[in-house]
Amino acid sequence: MTEQDIANYLHGNPEFFERQADLLAAVRLISPHSRRTVSLQERQAEMLREKIRMLEGRLIEMIRHGSDNLALSDRMLCWARDLFLTQDADALPEAIAESIQLQFAVPQVAIRVWDVNPDFAGASFAQGVSEDARLLASSLREPFCGVNSGFEATAWLAHPSQAVSLALLPLRALESHAASGARPLGGAGNSGTAFGMLVLASPDAQRYTSTMGTEFLARIAEVASAALTPLR
């Protein structure tokens, strides 16, 4: 008879321990914590306490994530509020960058917009963008996050040498989804030519990594793209 045979028998005959109550009380196990011999009931109690501690840890983690998400949503709303309060269209790009830097504690933020209305063609935010930078922005299907490997866009920052990790957010024209109630997937749209790009930079190599999620950054790009519509 093998151990599996015994296990199968006990599983199929739960009344066995009712008939052999003394045997159940006599079973002794080794506790993995104290290495002392304990009864089956004590071992079951230990296992139950371990499961409770595990569930408590998961609950605490869920509460922490919920608090983090709530704080992030509050900052997003404050940023959007700042954009609504910006009256001058030519001040929007700077307002977008400055508010992101303030609300989300980003060390450096820069923005460039091209193919703008001729009235804004001479603005600083429409200058210093090469064709390569435009092609890069249009090629991004979602925000890029990772180590700065010499991207031209870092030249738009106040301190390019301090940009160790980057997030590059392409800005694209958006269609209205109010009628259908639908919203675009992938942030500021996942097709079409970009008309601008946001650069978020940090001296911390782990601030923006290739493994991080980009959903929230995509939403930032989406809101920024909508706010910049008057420039086009």
N, C-alpha and C positions, 0 to 999 in steps of 0.2 A: 504493500500500500504506500502510495506517495503522499507528499504533503498536499498536492492538488486534490487527491482523492478525499483526504480528510476535510479540506476546505469545502469541496463540493457537497460532502455529506452534511456538514454543519450548516451550509447555506440552505440546503434543502430540508433540513430538519431543525428549525429554530427552537422547537420544544425540547431539544436535547438538554439545554442548560436549565430548563425548568425541572426536568427529571433529575439532573445532576447538579443541583444548586451548590452542594459542598465543593464540587470540583471547580466550579467557577470562582468561588471565594478563595480557593487555594492557588489559583494561577498567579505566578509572580513574574514580573518583567523588570528589565533594567531601564531606569530613567535616563534619557539622553542628556539631562541637565546636571543631575547630581551624581550619576553613575551608581546610585544605590538601588537596591531591589525594592520595587513597589508593587502593590496589588494592581490587578487589571482595572479596578474602578479608579484608582489613583491615576493610572496611566491615561485612562479615558478623560479624566478631569484635566490633566495636563494638556492633552491634545485639544480639548475644548477651549482652554485658556489661550493656547497658541492661535487657534482659529479666530478667537475674539480679538486678540491683539492685531492680527493681520487685517481683519475687517475694520478695526479702529484706525489703523494706518491708512487704509484706502479712503475711509471717510474723511480723515484730516486732509489727505491729498486732494480729494474732490472739493472740499471747502476752500482750500488754498487756491486751487485753479479757478473756482467760482469768483473768489475775491479779486484775483488777478485779472480775470476777464471783465469784471465790473469796472475796475480801475481803468483798464484799457479802453473800454467803451466810453467812460467819462472823458478821457483825454481826447478820444476821437470826436466827441460832440463839441468839446471846447475848441478844438482845431477848426471844425466846420463852422462854428459860431464866429470865429475870427475872420473866416473867409466871407461870410455873409455881411460882416460889419465893414469890410473893405469896399469903399465907394468907388474909387478910381480904378479903372480897368488896368492901367499901366502899373499900378502898385500891387496887383494880384500875385505875380510870381514871387516877389520879395516877401509878401505876406505869407504865402504858402510855405516858403522855405523857413522863415523866421519862426512861424508858429509850430512847425514840425520840430524844429530844434528845441523850442521851449517846452512844448507839451510832452514830447517823447524822449527828452533828454538825449538827443543825438548830438555828438560833439561838433560835427560839421554837416551842413546841408547846402547844396547848390542846385540851381534849376536853369535850364535853357529851353527856349521855345523858338521854333522856326516856322516858316511859312505863315507869318502873321500878317495882319492888316498893315498896309503901308504906313498908317499913322503910328505904328509901334515898331517899325523896322529899325529905327535908330536907337532903340532902348538897349540897355546893357544886357538884359536877359536874352536878347535876340542876336548877340554877337559872339564871335569866337567858337563857332561850331563848324567843324569840317564835314565833308561828305562822308568820311569814314564813321564819324560819330553818329551821323543820321542813319546810316545803314545798320550800325550796331543796334541802335534803339529800335528800328523797325524789325530787326531779326529776332528780338526778344519776345517770346510768346508769353512769358511771365517774368516777374522781377528776378534779376540775377543777384545772388548773394555769394560772396566768397572773398578770397584774398585778392588784394590789389596787385595785379600783374602788369601794371603800367598802362592802365586805361587812360585814354586821352581826356576823358571826362573829369579826371581828378584835377586837371588844370583849372577847372572852374571853381575849385574850392579855395578858401582863403589860405589854407596851409596844406598843400598837396603832399608834402613829405610826411605828414602825420596820418595819412590815410592808409592804414594797414589792412583793414577789411572794409568792404563796400557792399551797398545795396543799390542797384541800378534799376530805376522804375520807369519803363517806357510810358509815355502819355499818348493816348489815341483818342480820336473823335468817337463820341458815344451816340447811339441811337436811343430815342425815347422808348421806354418800355412801360409807360404809365397805362396805356390802353389795355395791354394784355396782362399786366400784373407781373410779367416775367422780369428777371434781372439777368444781365450778362454773366456768364461764367468766366472765371479767370481774370477777375478785376476789370481793368480798363479795356476789355475786349481782347480777343485772341487772334485778331486778323486786322489787316489794314496797315497803312503807313503811319508811323509815329510822327507826331508834330512837336515832340519835346521829350525831355528826360529829367528826372529827379535823381540826384546823387546823395546818398546818405553814407557818411564815412565815420570811422572810428579808429583810434589808435590800438584798440583791443582786437587781436586777431580772432577772438571767439565771438565778437559781437554779431558779425554777419558771416555765417558759414554755409557751405553748399548743402548741408543736410537739414537746415532749418526750414520750417514751413513758410510759404510766401503768401498765404491767403490774406492775411491782414495787410501786408504791403501792397497786394493787388488792389485792395479796397481803397487804400490811400491814393494809389495812382488813379483809380476810377473817380474819386471825389475831386482830385486835383484837375483831372482832365475836364470834368464838367465845369469846374469853377473858371477855367481858362478859356471857355468858349467865347466870351466877348472879345478876346484878342484876335480872333480869326474871322 
